[in-house]
């Protein structure tokens, strides 16, 4: 299955402005239905679920109109909630665990993450197959370590959104908070909480 890019017109051609250059106003005026209505919760749920089932890797949603903000902020909160419940974050630092995305140095050395291009985490070289690199013991250990979370994260109402955050920020927090290399609460935790609260999610 491919990556997918979905352009959503949740307010159809409805708009609170009357711009003469608007191509969609012109286009909609020449079809059977100028206004196809505001997107319902049922349609939104079908769209998000269908896109998640279809896409492999990256999935992008964009919004256009008409004027998409006419749907109101609650509509977009529902979009975020459905995405958080059914689709992994595309920014690896919000997935809560590491994968190996094969950082390759000039000499062909391969590492699992840009922040871990150290001798300890060298997986191999480009002469190895990607299957061999991702299945090597060092790669498996790299992912396994990233699964450790601060105990406080499990009770956080925003855990489904940040999932504990990036391992790097958790490890640095552990060193700062306890003086040991054990995952602490994400260094960016308070900033995340402020952001999510402001967004109303």
N, C-alpha and C positions, 0 to 999 in steps of 0.2 A: 504494500500500500504506500502511496506517496505522501509527502508533506502536503498540507492543505492551507489555503488562504481563503477565508470567508469574509465577504463584504456584506454587511447587514444594513438594511434600510428599515429600521424599526418603526419609523413614523411615516413610511412611504414617501409620497411627494409633499406631505404637509410641511409648511414652513411659516414662520412668523415674520418673514421678510419677503420682499418682492423684487429680487435682483433680476435685472433685464438680461444679464449674461448667464443665468442659470440654465445649464444644458438639460437638467433633469425636469425642470418645470416645462420646458419646451417639449421634451420627449414624452412626458406623462400626458400632456395636453393632446397628444395625437394617438393615444391608445384608448381602448374601450373603457377602462377604469382609470381615471386620473389619480384617485386616492384609493389605495388598497388597504387602508386602515392601519391602526396601531398594532404592533405585534403582541399577541396574547402570551400568557405564561405557558400555555400548552404548546404553542408554536415554538417559543423560545427553548423549552425543554427538549422538544423533538429535534430542533436544529443542533443544539449543543451536544446531545447524546449521539446523534447521527454523525456529526463531525468528528467526535472523539473516537467512535468506532471505526471511522474511515481512515483517519490520518495515521501516519506512521512517522514518528519524529516530531518535526515542528508543526504546530497548528496555530495559525494567526487569525484573530478576529479583528475586523475594522468596522467602523460605523460611519454611515453617510446618509444623506437625505435627498430631498427635503432637509429638515433640521432634526437630527437624531436626538438632541437634548430635550425635545418636546415630550419625550417618553418619561422624563423625570428621573431623578437619581435612584429611586427604588428599583427601576428596571435594571439599571446597571449593577446595583447591589445583587440582584438575583443572578445576573450573568456571572459575576465574580464567584458567588456561592456555588453555582453549578460547576464552574470550571475547577474550583478548589476541591470539590467533592469527587470529580471524575477524571481529572487529567493532571499528570505530573507537571511541576513547574518547568518552564523552558530555561530558566536561569538556574544553573546547577546549585548555586548557593542556597536556593529555596527548596531544594528537594529533600534536605535532611540527611542525605547519604551521598557518598561519592560514587562516581562511575570512573571509567578510564577513558579520557578523551585524547590520548596519544599526542602529547606535546613532543615535538621532534626537534632536536638540536641540530646545529649546522653539520656536525659530524655523523649524524644519523642515530644518535642515542635517543631512546624513547622513554618518556616519563608519564605518569598517570594524570598529572595536574600541573598547571603553570606554577603553583605555589609550592610544589614538591619536586622540583628539578634538582634533587640532591643525590649524592651517591647511594644513600640508603634506599631510594625509591626508583632507581634506574631499572626499567623493565627488560630492556634488551636493545636491539637496534632494528633499523628498517630491513635488515637482512632476514629477520624473523617474520613469520606471518602474523597478521593481527590476531588471528585465532590463538596462536601460541602466546602472544603478549598478554592478552586479556585473561588467559587461563593459567598463567604462571603463578606460583605461590606468592610472589611479592605483590602482584596485582590483587589477588584474592584477599591478602592481609590488609592491603590499603583500603579496600571497600569495607571489610569487616570492622576495622577500627572506627570507621566513620559512622557506624551504626550506634555508637555509644552516645547517649544524650544525658543532659542534666535532669535529675529527677523532677525538678520543678516544671519542666516543659510539659510533662504529661497532663498536668492539670490546667494548663493555660488555654483560654478560649480561642486563642489564635494559632494553636499548634497545627491545625490542619492547613494553615496558610504558609507558615514559615518552616514547619517541621523541624524546628531546632536550629535552622540556618546552616551556614557553611561550617564544615569541620574546622577550618583554619581559625575562624573567629571563636569557636568553642574551645579549641586547644589553647589559644592565647589567653582566653578568659580564665581557663583553669590554672594556668601558670600565674596569672596576675592575682587571682582570688585565693588560691590555695598553695601556690608555690610548687605545684607538681604538674606533670604532663598528663593530666586527666581532664576530660572535657568538663568545662564549667558552663554556665549559662552564656549564651551568645553575647559577645561584646556589643552587638547592635540591638539587643533585645528591647531596650526602652524606646529606641528610635522606631523599631518595627511596631511596637504597641501603639505609639503615638500616631503613626501613619495609618494603621488599620482602624483605630478608633475614629480618626478624622474622616476616613473614607466611609465609616459607618458599616463596616463588614464584621 
